[in-house]
Structures are given as C-alpha cells and as structure tokens.
Amino acid sequence: MKTCCRSNFGSGVTALALILIGAGVLLLLDNFGFLWIDRVWDLWPLALIAIGLAELLRWSGHRELER
C-alpha cells in the first residue's frame, strides 16, 4: 500500500519537474529570440486541456487496474 502512495507522489514531482523544465526552455528560447512569449501565452488554455486529458487517462488507467 505504501508503494502505491509513494509512486503517486513521485509522478506528481515528475510532472512538476517537467513543467518547470518546459517553462525554462520557453523562457530561454524567448531570450535568444527564437520564440515570442507573448504569443505563447495566447495558447494557455491548451495547458488546461492537456492537464485534463492527463488526469482522465490516469483515472481510466486506475479503473482498468481495479477490474
């Protein structure tokens, strides 16, 4: 039972790390002039959609394992 909780905690930390890395890459590309952050911010609803899809897939995966 503890391994289940520990793996859930690890996946949250991994997701946070990937978000921070992605944000850092975007800011670095903006500093080098390859990307314009103001245009990227127009697409912020896509982040909400991606998070929702990830949660839905995670939930459906847990349901499959319970069967």
Distance bins in CASP14 RR format, pairs under 12 A and 6 or more apart:
PFRMAT RR
TARGET T0000
AUTHOR 0000-0000-0000
RMODE 2
METHOD distances of the structure
MODEL  1
1 7 0 0 0 0 0 1 0 0 0 0 0
1 8 0 0 0 0 0 1 0 0 0 0 0
2 8 0 0 0 0 0 1 0 0 0 0 0
2 9 0 0 0 0 0 1 0 0 0 0 0
3 9 0 0 0 0 0 1 0 0 0 0 0
3 10 0 0 0 0 0 1 0 0 0 0 0
4 10 0 0 0 0 0 1 0 0 0 0 0
4 11 0 0 0 0 0 1 0 0 0 0 0
4 62 0 0 0 0 0 1 0 0 0 0 0
4 65 0 0 0 0 0 1 0 0 0 0 0
5 11 0 0 0 0 0 1 0 0 0 0 0
5 12 0 0 0 0 0 1 0 0 0 0 0
6 12 0 0 0 0 0 1 0 0 0 0 0
6 13 0 0 0 0 0 1 0 0 0 0 0
7 13 0 0 0 0 0 1 0 0 0 0 0
7 14 0 0 0 0 0 1 0 0 0 0 0
7 58 0 0 0 0 0 1 0 0 0 0 0
7 62 0 0 0 0 0 1 0 0 0 0 0
8 14 0 0 0 0 0 1 0 0 0 0 0
8 15 0 0 0 0 0 1 0 0 0 0 0
8 58 0 0 0 0 1 0 0 0 0 0 0
8 62 0 0 0 0 1 0 0 0 0 0 0
9 15 0 0 0 0 0 1 0 0 0 0 0
9 16 0 0 0 0 0 1 0 0 0 0 0
10 16 0 0 0 0 1 0 0 0 0 0 0
10 17 0 0 0 0 1 0 0 0 0 0 0
10 18 0 0 0 0 0 1 0 0 0 0 0
11 17 0 0 0 0 0 1 0 0 0 0 0
11 18 0 0 0 0 0 1 0 0 0 0 0
11 54 0 0 0 0 0 1 0 0 0 0 0
11 55 0 0 0 0 0 1 0 0 0 0 0
11 58 0 0 0 0 1 0 0 0 0 0 0
11 62 0 0 0 0 0 1 0 0 0 0 0
12 18 0 0 0 0 1 0 0 0 0 0 0
12 19 0 0 0 0 1 0 0 0 0 0 0
12 51 0 0 0 0 0 1 0 0 0 0 0
12 54 0 0 0 0 0 1 0 0 0 0 0
12 55 0 0 0 0 0 1 0 0 0 0 0
12 58 0 0 0 0 0 1 0 0 0 0 0
13 19 0 0 0 0 0 1 0 0 0 0 0
13 20 0 0 0 0 0 1 0 0 0 0 0
14 20 0 0 0 0 0 1 0 0 0 0 0
14 21 0 0 0 0 0 1 0 0 0 0 0
14 54 0 0 0 0 0 1 0 0 0 0 0
15 21 0 0 0 0 0 1 0 0 0 0 0
15 22 0 0 0 0 0 1 0 0 0 0 0
15 50 0 0 0 0 0 1 0 0 0 0 0
15 51 0 0 0 0 1 0 0 0 0 0 0
15 54 1 0 0 1 0 0 0 0 0 0 0
15 55 0 0 0 0 0 1 0 0 0 0 0
15 58 0 0 0 0 0 1 0 0 0 0 0
16 22 0 0 0 0 0 1 0 0 0 0 0
16 23 0 0 0 0 0 1 0 0 0 0 0
17 23 0 0 0 0 0 1 0 0 0 0 0
17 24 0 0 0 0 0 1 0 0 0 0 0
18 24 0 0 0 0 0 1 0 0 0 0 0
18 25 0 0 0 0 0 1 0 0 0 0 0
18 50 0 0 0 0 0 1 0 0 0 0 0
18 51 0 0 0 0 0 1 0 0 0 0 0
18 54 0 0 0 0 0 1 0 0 0 0 0
19 25 0 0 0 0 0 1 0 0 0 0 0
19 26 0 0 0 0 0 1 0 0 0 0 0
19 47 0 0 0 0 1 0 0 0 0 0 0
19 50 0 0 0 0 0 1 0 0 0 0 0
19 51 0 0 0 0 1 0 0 0 0 0 0
19 54 0 0 0 0 0 1 0 0 0 0 0
20 26 0 0 0 0 0 1 0 0 0 0 0
20 27 0 0 0 0 0 1 0 0 0 0 0
21 27 0 0 0 0 0 1 0 0 0 0 0
21 28 0 0 0 0 0 1 0 0 0 0 0
22 28 0 0 0 0 1 0 0 0 0 0 0
22 29 0 0 0 0 1 0 0 0 0 0 0
22 30 0 0 0 0 0 1 0 0 0 0 0
22 35 0 0 0 0 0 1 0 0 0 0 0
22 40 0 0 0 0 0 1 0 0 0 0 0
22 47 0 0 0 0 0 1 0 0 0 0 0
23 29 0 0 0 0 0 1 0 0 0 0 0
23 30 0 0 0 0 0 1 0 0 0 0 0
23 37 0 0 0 0 0 1 0 0 0 0 0
23 40 0 0 0 0 0 1 0 0 0 0 0
23 41 0 0 0 0 0 1 0 0 0 0 0
23 44 0 0 0 0 0 1 0 0 0 0 0
23 47 0 0 0 0 0 1 0 0 0 0 0
24 30 0 0 0 0 1 0 0 0 0 0 0
24 31 0 0 0 0 1 0 0 0 0 0 0
24 32 0 0 0 0 0 1 0 0 0 0 0
24 35 0 0 0 0 0 1 0 0 0 0 0
24 37 0 0 0 0 0 1 0 0 0 0 0
24 40 0 0 0 0 0 1 0 0 0 0 0
25 31 0 0 0 0 0 1 0 0 0 0 0
25 32 0 0 0 0 0 1 0 0 0 0 0
25 34 0 0 0 0 0 1 0 0 0 0 0
25 35 0 0 0 0 1 0 0 0 0 0 0
25 37 0 0 0 0 0 1 0 0 0 0 0
25 40 0 0 0 0 0 1 0 0 0 0 0
26 32 0 0 0 0 0 1 0 0 0 0 0
26 33 0 0 0 0 0 1 0 0 0 0 0
26 34 0 0 0 0 1 0 0 0 0 0 0
26 35 1 0 0 1 0 0 0 0 0 0 0
26 36 0 0 0 0 0 1 0 0 0 0 0
26 37 1 0 0 1 0 0 0 0 0 0 0
26 38 0 0 0 0 0 1 0 0 0 0 0
26 39 0 0 0 0 0 1 0 0 0 0 0
26 40 1 0 0 1 0 0 0 0 0 0 0
26 41 0 0 0 0 1 0 0 0 0 0 0
26 43 0 0 0 0 0 1 0 0 0 0 0
26 44 0 0 0 0 0 1 0 0 0 0 0
26 47 0 0 0 0 0 1 0 0 0 0 0
27 33 0 0 0 0 0 1 0 0 0 0 0
27 34 0 0 0 0 0 1 0 0 0 0 0
27 35 0 0 0 0 1 0 0 0 0 0 0
27 36 0 0 0 0 0 1 0 0 0 0 0
27 37 1 0 0 1 0 0 0 0 0 0 0
27 40 0 0 0 0 1 0 0 0 0 0 0
27 41 0 0 0 0 0 1 0 0 0 0 0
28 34 0 0 0 0 1 0 0 0 0 0 0
28 35 0 0 0 0 1 0 0 0 0 0 0
28 37 0 0 0 0 0 1 0 0 0 0 0
29 35 1 1 0 0 0 0 0 0 0 0 0
29 36 0 0 0 0 1 0 0 0 0 0 0
29 37 0 0 0 0 1 0 0 0 0 0 0
29 39 0 0 0 0 0 1 0 0 0 0 0
29 40 0 0 0 0 1 0 0 0 0 0 0
30 36 1 0 0 1 0 0 0 0 0 0 0
30 37 1 0 1 0 0 0 0 0 0 0 0
30 38 0 0 0 0 1 0 0 0 0 0 0
30 39 0 0 0 0 1 0 0 0 0 0 0
30 40 0 0 0 0 1 0 0 0 0 0 0
30 41 0 0 0 0 0 1 0 0 0 0 0
31 37 0 0 0 0 1 0 0 0 0 0 0
33 39 0 0 0 0 0 1 0 0 0 0 0
34 40 0 0 0 0 0 1 0 0 0 0 0
35 41 0 0 0 0 0 1 0 0 0 0 0
35 43 0 0 0 0 0 1 0 0 0 0 0
36 42 0 0 0 0 0 1 0 0 0 0 0
36 43 0 0 0 0 0 1 0 0 0 0 0
37 43 0 0 0 0 0 1 0 0 0 0 0
37 44 0 0 0 0 0 1 0 0 0 0 0
38 44 0 0 0 0 0 1 0 0 0 0 0
40 46 0 0 0 0 1 0 0 0 0 0 0
40 47 0 0 0 0 0 1 0 0 0 0 0
41 47 0 0 0 0 0 1 0 0 0 0 0
43 49 0 0 0 0 0 1 0 0 0 0 0
43 50 0 0 0 0 0 1 0 0 0 0 0
44 50 0 0 0 0 0 1 0 0 0 0 0
44 51 0 0 0 0 0 1 0 0 0 0 0
45 51 0 0 0 0 0 1 0 0 0 0 0
45 52 0 0 0 0 0 1 0 0 0 0 0
46 52 0 0 0 0 0 1 0 0 0 0 0
46 53 0 0 0 0 0 1 0 0 0 0 0
47 53 0 0 0 0 0 1 0 0 0 0 0
47 54 0 0 0 0 0 1 0 0 0 0 0
48 54 0 0 0 0 0 1 0 0 0 0 0
48 55 0 0 0 0 0 1 0 0 0 0 0
49 55 0 0 0 0 0 1 0 0 0 0 0
49 56 0 0 0 0 0 1 0 0 0 0 0
50 56 0 0 0 0 0 1 0 0 0 0 0
50 57 0 0 0 0 0 1 0 0 0 0 0
51 57 0 0 0 0 0 1 0 0 0 0 0
51 58 0 0 0 0 0 1 0 0 0 0 0
52 58 0 0 0 0 1 0 0 0 0 0 0
52 59 0 0 0 0 1 0 0 0 0 0 0
52 60 0 0 0 0 0 1 0 0 0 0 0
53 59 0 0 0 0 0 1 0 0 0 0 0
53 60 0 0 0 0 0 1 0 0 0 0 0
54 60 0 0 0 0 0 1 0 0 0 0 0
54 61 0 0 0 0 0 1 0 0 0 0 0
55 61 0 0 0 0 0 1 0 0 0 0 0
55 62 0 0 0 0 0 1 0 0 0 0 0
56 62 0 0 0 0 0 1 0 0 0 0 0
56 63 0 0 0 0 0 1 0 0 0 0 0
57 63 0 0 0 0 0 1 0 0 0 0 0
57 64 0 0 0 0 0 1 0 0 0 0 0
58 64 0 0 0 0 0 1 0 0 0 0 0
58 65 0 0 0 0 0 1 0 0 0 0 0
59 65 0 0 0 0 0 1 0 0 0 0 0
59 66 0 0 0 0 0 1 0 0 0 0 0
60 66 0 0 0 0 0 1 0 0 0 0 0
60 67 0 0 0 0 0 1 0 0 0 0 0
61 67 0 0 0 0 0 1 0 0 0 0 0
END
